[in-house]
């Protein structure tokens, strides 16, 4: 195999055979194809795309590059959820314990922050002692015992994707539908699932802001899952403003705990319930959305969901006292209010700019190897459509120093634009997509 010839063929609009993709991924995983060649191929795919057979071969090759969870003899449904990412998107921290409390096994594999978006693993690791690096055997045992495990991608699962994922963020090839699809589905199919729900974001803070591209991504992943015996459903949700109030690792854990107590922000809980309903429907525990919603509300009201979160934290080495005492989580020493400079209506709360501000504070990554500060971030009280007066608090910056906070004040202020008229706001959940097609969310 002469890799430059494959790059050249893809660059010029040609296709690679299934055998070529399989050999390429095998050699890349073994370290026999250097990163610079795979990065060049990723850029060619970014511009030229993949034919359906190529995408199928790439996905299967990455899936086959490692081991998978099997859950032999497990009768309970196994359902996971995956989000394409955003600012303040902490629904995974709520959904896994909620679904486990309902009787679903949730072996959730998540990622770290990518670009301007936060990562579930970084949030969990803000809990002192929490370990995301469980082996497959440990993950399966824990999921059987308490119904859930929240882990990072290990060397055992789709190691080819792990290597390629690390390249995408630093080579500007993130926003590629084939690469996103193969990456997500190779990991999720390795979890031994009986169903998968996708949260595909749209809006200015999404990797694919346009609804048409988001729908294309959803259809692509649904087809990959369905063809491999994993029924898959997608919701298209809004990321034209942060989800919830907290944006930053420890801050989002605090807000997630509040949500599990029934005290979460309305927008966060609306999206969480919508996704949770789809997970229960795929699990076969309920036959209609209303019954599924009542079941989810019940495990929050009873405290069962919060208790599952507590069990998971303890099982993975974390300080489970944070569940009852969130002030045990890391706290930044400096807080600076960002106030409205004029009266009016909040016309825009730009997630990408706020995500960049969090990175500047140290709460995200510029490079894959960057360390992340768990305590810094933002509380963004402003929401599009809110009426504000001069001097009202729009956001709070949590920083390690006053200088660090002052350095992002202008960025945060510019991200929250005050106008005179009500803005157009995306619906929190816009579309529901299944293998049968797409429909506006809520349409019968």
C-alpha positions as CSV (number, residue, x, y, z in Angstrom):
1,X,0.0,0.0,0.0
2,X,1.4,3.4,-1.1
3,X,-0.4,5.9,1.2
4,X,0.4,9.0,-0.8
5,X,-1.3,7.5,-3.9
6,X,-4.5,6.9,-1.7
7,X,-4.4,10.5,-0.5
8,X,-3.9,11.7,-4.1
9,X,-6.9,9.6,-5.3
10,X,-9.2,10.9,-2.6
11,X,-7.9,14.5,-3.1
12,X,-8.9,14.2,-6.8
13,X,-12.4,13.0,-6.1
14,X,-11.8,9.2,-6.4
15,X,-12.8,6.5,-3.9
16,X,-10.9,3.9,-1.9
17,X,-12.0,0.3,-1.8
18,X,-13.2,-1.4,1.3
19,X,-10.0,-3.4,1.4
20,X,-7.9,-0.3,1.1
21,X,-9.7,1.4,4.0
22,X,-9.3,-1.7,6.2
23,X,-5.6,-2.0,5.5
24,X,-5.1,1.7,6.0
25,X,-6.8,1.7,9.3
26,X,-5.0,-1.4,10.5
27,X,-1.6,0.1,9.6
28,X,-2.5,3.5,11.1
29,X,-3.6,1.8,14.4
30,X,-0.3,-0.1,14.4
31,X,1.7,3.1,14.0
32,X,2.8,2.2,10.4
33,X,1.0,5.2,8.8
34,X,2.3,8.5,10.2
35,X,0.0,11.2,11.6
36,X,0.9,13.6,8.8
37,X,-0.3,11.2,6.1
38,X,-3.6,10.5,8.0
39,X,-4.1,14.2,8.5
40,X,-3.7,14.8,4.8
41,X,-6.2,12.1,4.0
42,X,-8.6,13.6,6.6
43,X,-8.4,16.9,4.8
44,X,-9.1,15.2,1.5
45,X,-12.1,13.6,3.0
46,X,-13.2,16.9,4.4
47,X,-13.3,18.4,0.9
48,X,-14.3,15.3,-1.1
49,X,-16.5,13.4,1.3
50,X,-16.9,9.6,1.3
51,X,-19.1,7.4,-0.9
52,X,-21.5,5.2,1.1
53,X,-19.4,2.1,0.7
54,X,-16.3,4.0,1.9
55,X,-18.1,5.3,4.9
56,X,-19.3,1.8,5.8
57,X,-15.9,0.4,5.4
58,X,-14.2,3.1,7.4
59,X,-16.7,2.7,10.3
60,X,-16.4,-1.0,10.4
61,X,-12.6,-0.8,10.2
62,X,-12.4,1.6,13.1
63,X,-14.9,-0.5,15.1
64,X,-12.9,-3.6,14.3
65,X,-9.6,-2.0,15.3
66,X,-10.4,-2.9,19.0
67,X,-12.6,-4.8,21.3
68,X,-16.2,-4.1,22.4
69,X,-18.7,-4.6,25.2
70,X,-20.7,-7.8,24.9
71,X,-23.1,-8.0,27.9
72,X,-23.6,-11.7,27.4
73,X,-26.8,-12.8,29.1
74,X,-27.9,-9.3,30.0
75,X,-31.7,-9.1,29.4
76,X,-32.1,-5.4,30.2
77,X,-32.1,-2.9,27.3
78,X,-28.9,-1.0,26.8
79,X,-29.3,2.5,25.4
80,X,-26.9,5.4,25.1
81,X,-27.0,9.0,24.0
82,X,-24.5,11.0,22.1
83,X,-24.4,14.8,21.5
84,X,-22.5,16.5,18.8
85,X,-21.4,19.1,21.4
86,X,-22.0,22.6,22.5
87,X,-21.5,25.1,25.3
88,X,-23.2,24.3,28.6
89,X,-24.4,20.9,27.2
90,X,-24.5,18.7,30.3
91,X,-27.4,16.5,29.5
92,X,-25.3,13.3,29.7
93,X,-24.7,13.8,33.4
94,X,-28.4,13.9,33.9
95,X,-29.5,11.2,31.5
96,X,-27.3,8.4,32.4
97,X,-28.4,8.2,36.1
98,X,-32.1,9.0,35.1
99,X,-32.2,6.1,32.6
100,X,-30.4,3.7,35.0
101,X,-33.0,4.5,37.6
102,X,-35.6,3.5,35.1
103,X,-34.1,0.1,34.5
104,X,-32.0,0.8,31.4
105,X,-28.3,-0.1,31.3
106,X,-26.3,2.9,30.1
107,X,-22.7,2.2,29.2
108,X,-21.9,5.7,28.2
109,X,-18.6,6.5,26.5
110,X,-17.9,10.2,26.2
111,X,-15.2,12.5,25.0
112,X,-13.2,15.5,26.1
113,X,-13.6,19.1,25.0
114,X,-13.2,19.6,21.3
115,X,-12.8,23.1,19.9
116,X,-15.0,25.6,21.7
117,X,-17.3,22.9,23.1
118,X,-17.0,21.3,26.6
119,X,-16.4,17.6,27.2
120,X,-18.3,15.2,29.5
121,X,-15.1,13.6,30.7
122,X,-13.6,16.9,31.7
123,X,-16.8,17.7,33.7
124,X,-16.8,14.4,35.5
125,X,-13.1,14.7,36.3
126,X,-13.9,18.0,38.1
127,X,-15.2,15.6,40.8
128,X,-12.2,14.9,43.1
129,X,-11.0,11.4,42.5
130,X,-13.4,10.5,39.7
131,X,-11.9,8.0,37.2
132,X,-13.0,7.9,33.6
133,X,-10.4,5.4,32.5
134,X,-12.2,2.1,33.3
135,X,-11.3,-1.0,31.4
136,X,-14.0,-2.8,29.4
137,X,-14.3,-5.5,32.0
138,X,-14.7,-2.9,34.8
139,X,-17.2,-0.9,32.7
140,X,-19.3,-4.0,32.0
141,X,-19.3,-5.1,35.6
142,X,-20.2,-1.7,37.0
143,X,-23.0,-1.2,34.4
144,X,-24.5,-4.6,35.3
145,X,-24.3,-3.8,39.0
146,X,-25.6,-0.2,39.2
147,X,-27.0,0.3,35.6
148,X,-24.5,2.8,34.4
149,X,-20.9,3.7,33.8
150,X,-19.5,6.9,32.3
151,X,-16.1,6.4,30.7
152,X,-13.6,7.7,28.2
153,X,-12.5,6.0,25.1
154,X,-9.9,3.4,26.1
155,X,-7.2,1.7,24.0
156,X,-9.6,-1.3,23.8
157,X,-12.4,0.4,22.0
158,X,-11.9,1.7,18.4
159,X,-8.3,2.7,19.0
160,X,-8.1,3.9,15.3
161,X,-10.8,6.4,16.0
162,X,-9.0,7.5,19.2
163,X,-5.9,8.4,17.1
164,X,-7.9,10.0,14.3
165,X,-10.1,12.0,16.8
166,X,-7.0,13.5,18.3
167,X,-5.9,14.7,14.9
168,X,-9.2,16.3,13.8
169,X,-9.3,19.1,16.3
170,X,-5.7,20.3,15.4
171,X,-6.1,20.0,11.6
172,X,-9.4,21.8,11.1
173,X,-11.2,18.7,9.9
174,X,-13.8,18.5,12.6
175,X,-16.8,19.6,10.6
176,X,-16.8,16.6,8.2
177,X,-20.0,14.6,8.2
178,X,-18.3,11.3,7.1
179,X,-15.6,11.7,9.8
180,X,-18.0,12.7,12.5
181,X,-20.3,9.8,11.6
182,X,-17.6,7.2,11.5
183,X,-16.1,8.5,14.7
184,X,-19.3,8.5,16.7
185,X,-20.7,5.3,15.4
186,X,-17.6,3.2,15.7
187,X,-17.5,4.0,19.4
188,X,-21.2,3.6,20.0
189,X,-21.5,0.4,18.2
190,X,-18.7,-1.0,20.4
191,X,-20.8,-0.5,23.5
192,X,-23.1,-3.5,22.8
193,X,-26.2,-1.3,22.6
194,X,-29.8,-2.2,21.8
195,X,-30.6,1.5,21.0
196,X,-28.9,4.9,20.5
197,X,-30.3,8.4,20.7
198,X,-28.3,11.2,19.0
199,X,-28.5,14.9,19.9
200,X,-27.4,16.8,16.8
201,X,-26.9,20.5,17.4
202,X,-27.8,23.4,15.1
203,X,-27.2,27.1,15.4
204,X,-24.2,29.4,15.7
205,X,-22.5,27.3,18.4
206,X,-22.8,24.0,16.6
207,X,-20.1,22.3,14.6
208,X,-22.7,22.1,11.8
209,X,-24.8,25.2,12.3
210,X,-27.1,24.7,9.3
211,X,-30.2,22.5,9.8
212,X,-29.7,20.9,6.4
213,X,-26.3,19.6,7.3
214,X,-27.4,18.5,10.7
215,X,-30.2,16.5,9.2
216,X,-27.7,15.0,6.8
217,X,-25.5,14.0,9.7
218,X,-28.4,12.5,11.6
219,X,-29.6,10.5,8.6
220,X,-26.0,9.2,8.0
221,X,-25.5,8.0,11.5
222,X,-29.0,6.5,11.8
223,X,-28.3,4.5,8.6
224,X,-25.0,3.2,10.0
225,X,-26.7,2.2,13.3
226,X,-29.8,0.7,11.8
227,X,-27.8,-1.4,9.3
228,X,-25.7,-2.8,12.2
229,X,-28.7,-3.8,14.4
230,X,-28.7,-0.8,16.6
231,X,-32.0,1.2,16.2
232,X,-31.0,4.9,16.2
233,X,-33.1,8.0,16.6
234,X,-31.9,11.6,16.5
235,X,-33.2,14.9,17.8
236,X,-32.1,18.2,16.2
237,X,-31.6,20.7,19.1
238,X,-30.6,24.3,19.5
239,X,-27.1,25.5,20.1
240,X,-27.6,29.2,19.2
241,X,-27.2,30.0,22.9
242,X,-25.7,28.0,25.8
243,X,-27.8,25.3,27.3
244,X,-28.6,26.0,31.0
245,X,-26.7,28.7,32.9
246,X,-23.4,27.0,33.9
247,X,-20.6,26.8,31.4
248,X,-17.4,25.2,32.7
249,X,-16.5,21.9,34.2
250,X,-17.2,22.0,38.0
251,X,-19.9,24.6,37.4
252,X,-21.8,22.2,35.1
253,X,-21.5,19.4,37.6
254,X,-23.2,21.6,40.2
255,X,-26.0,22.4,37.8
256,X,-26.4,18.8,36.8
257,X,-26.8,17.8,40.5
258,X,-29.4,20.5,40.8
259,X,-31.2,19.1,37.7
260,X,-31.3,15.6,39.3
261,X,-32.9,17.3,42.3
262,X,-35.6,18.7,40.1
263,X,-34.1,22.2,40.3
264,X,-32.4,22.6,36.9
265,X,-32.8,25.4,34.5
266,X,-35.9,25.1,32.3
267,X,-34.1,24.9,29.0
268,X,-31.7,22.2,30.2
269,X,-34.5,20.1,31.6
270,X,-36.6,20.4,28.5
271,X,-33.8,19.0,26.3
272,X,-32.9,16.4,28.9
273,X,-36.5,15.1,29.1
274,X,-36.9,15.1,25.3
275,X,-33.8,12.9,24.9
276,X,-34.7,10.7,27.8
277,X,-38.1,10.0,26.4
278,X,-36.5,8.8,23.1
279,X,-34.1,6.6,25.1
280,X,-37.0,5.0,27.0
281,X,-39.0,4.4,23.8
282,X,-36.0,2.7,22.2
283,X,-35.6,0.6,25.3
284,X,-39.2,-0.6,25.0
285,X,-40.1,0.4,28.6
286,X,-42.8,2.8,27.4
287,X,-44.9,2.8,24.3
288,X,-45.7,6.6,24.2
289,X,-43.9,9.8,25.0
290,X,-46.3,10.9,27.8
291,X,-45.7,7.7,29.8
292,X,-42.0,7.9,29.3
293,X,-41.9,11.5,30.5
294,X,-43.9,10.6,33.6
295,X,-41.4,7.8,34.3
296,X,-38.4,10.2,34.1
297,X,-40.1,12.8,36.3
298,X,-40.8,10.0,38.8
299,X,-37.2,9.0,39.2
300,X,-36.2,12.6,39.8
301,X,-39.0,13.2,42.3
302,X,-38.2,10.1,44.2
303,X,-34.5,10.8,44.4
304,X,-33.7,7.5,42.6
305,X,-31.9,9.3,39.7
306,X,-29.7,11.3,42.2
307,X,-28.9,8.2,44.1
308,X,-27.7,6.4,40.9
309,X,-25.5,9.4,40.2
310,X,-24.1,9.1,43.8
311,X,-23.5,5.4,43.3
312,X,-21.7,6.0,40.0
313,X,-19.4,8.7,41.5
314,X,-18.5,6.3,44.4
315,X,-18.0,3.3,42.1
316,X,-15.6,5.3,39.9
317,X,-13.5,6.6,42.8
318,X,-15.0,10.0,43.1
319,X,-16.0,12.0,46.3
320,X,-19.7,11.1,46.4
321,X,-20.1,13.7,49.2
322,X,-20.3,16.3,46.4
323,X,-23.8,15.1,45.6
324,X,-25.1,16.5,48.9
325,X,-22.4,19.2,49.3
326,X,-21.6,20.6,45.8
327,X,-19.4,23.2,47.5
328,X,-16.8,20.4,47.8
329,X,-16.2,20.7,44.1
330,X,-13.3,23.0,42.9
331,X,-14.2,26.7,43.1
332,X,-12.4,29.5,41.4
333,X,-11.2,32.2,43.8
334,X,-12.3,35.2,41.6
335,X,-15.8,36.1,40.4
336,X,-16.4,39.1,38.2
337,X,-19.9,40.2,37.1
338,X,-20.5,41.3,33.5
339,X,-23.3,43.9,33.6
340,X,-25.5,45.3,30.9
341,X,-24.3,48.7,29.6
342,X,-27.8,49.6,28.3
343,X,-31.4,48.7,28.6
344,X,-33.0,46.6,25.9
345,X,-33.7,43.0,24.8
346,X,-31.0,40.3,24.7
347,X,-30.7,39.8,21.0
348,X,-27.9,37.2,21.0
349,X,-25.9,35.0,23.3
350,X,-23.1,33.6,21.1
351,X,-21.9,30.2,22.3
352,X,-18.7,30.0,20.2
353,X,-17.4,33.3,21.7
354,X,-18.3,32.2,25.2
355,X,-16.6,28.8,24.6
356,X,-13.5,30.7,23.5
357,X,-13.6,32.8,26.7
358,X,-13.7,29.6,28.7
359,X,-10.6,28.3,26.9
360,X,-8.9,31.6,27.6
361,X,-9.6,31.1,31.3
362,X,-8.1,27.7,31.1
363,X,-11.3,25.6,31.1
364,X,-10.8,24.2,27.6
365,X,-8.0,23.2,25.2
366,X,-6.1,24.8,22.5
367,X,-4.1,21.6,22.0
368,X,-5.1,18.0,22.6
369,X,-2.5,17.7,25.4
370,X,-3.5,20.9,27.3
371,X,-4.5,20.5,30.9
372,X,-7.9,21.8,31.8
373,X,-8.7,23.8,35.0
374,X,-11.8,22.3,36.6
375,X,-13.0,25.4,38.5
376,X,-13.1,28.2,35.9
377,X,-15.9,29.1,33.6
378,X,-19.0,31.2,33.2
379,X,-22.5,31.5,34.6
380,X,-24.6,33.0,31.8
381,X,-27.9,34.3,33.1
382,X,-28.8,36.2,29.9
383,X,-31.0,34.4,27.5
384,X,-32.2,35.6,24.0
385,X,-35.5,37.5,24.4
386,X,-34.9,38.6,28.0
387,X,-35.5,42.2,28.8
388,X,-32.7,43.8,30.8
389,X,-32.0,47.2,32.4
390,X,-28.7,49.0,32.5
391,X,-26.6,47.4,35.2
392,X,-28.4,44.1,35.2
393,X,-26.1,41.1,35.6
394,X,-25.6,39.2,32.3
395,X,-23.0,36.7,33.3
396,X,-20.5,35.9,36.0
397,X,-16.9,35.0,35.2
398,X,-15.2,32.4,37.4
399,X,-11.4,32.8,37.2
400,X,-8.1,31.9,38.9
401,X,-7.1,35.6,39.0
402,X,-8.5,39.1,38.5
403,X,-6.2,39.6,35.5
404,X,-7.5,36.4,33.9
405,X,-11.1,37.5,34.5
406,X,-10.5,41.0,33.1
407,X,-8.9,39.5,30.0
408,X,-12.2,37.9,28.9
409,X,-14.7,40.6,30.1
410,X,-14.8,42.2,26.6
411,X,-15.2,38.8,24.9
412,X,-18.1,37.9,27.2
413,X,-19.8,41.3,26.9
414,X,-19.5,41.2,23.1
415,X,-21.0,37.7,23.0
416,X,-24.2,39.0,24.8
417,X,-25.7,41.5,22.4
418,X,-28.4,43.9,23.6
419,X,-30.9,45.2,21.0
420,X,-34.3,46.8,20.8
421,X,-36.4,44.0,19.3
422,X,-37.2,40.4,20.0
423,X,-34.8,38.1,18.2
424,X,-35.5,35.0,16.2
425,X,-34.8,32.0,18.5
426,X,-34.4,28.4,17.4
427,X,-36.8,26.0,19.1
428,X,-35.0,23.9,21.8
429,X,-35.9,20.8,19.8
430,X,-36.6,21.3,16.2
431,X,-36.7,17.9,14.4
432,X,-37.1,14.2,15.2
433,X,-35.3,11.9,12.8
434,X,-35.7,8.2,12.4
435,X,-34.9,5.6,9.8
436,X,-38.4,6.4,8.4
437,X,-37.7,10.1,7.9
438,X,-37.6,13.5,9.6
439,X,-40.5,15.4,11.1
440,X,-40.9,18.6,13.1
441,X,-40.6,17.9,16.8
442,X,-44.0,17.4,18.4
443,X,-45.9,16.8,15.1
444,X,-48.1,13.8,15.4
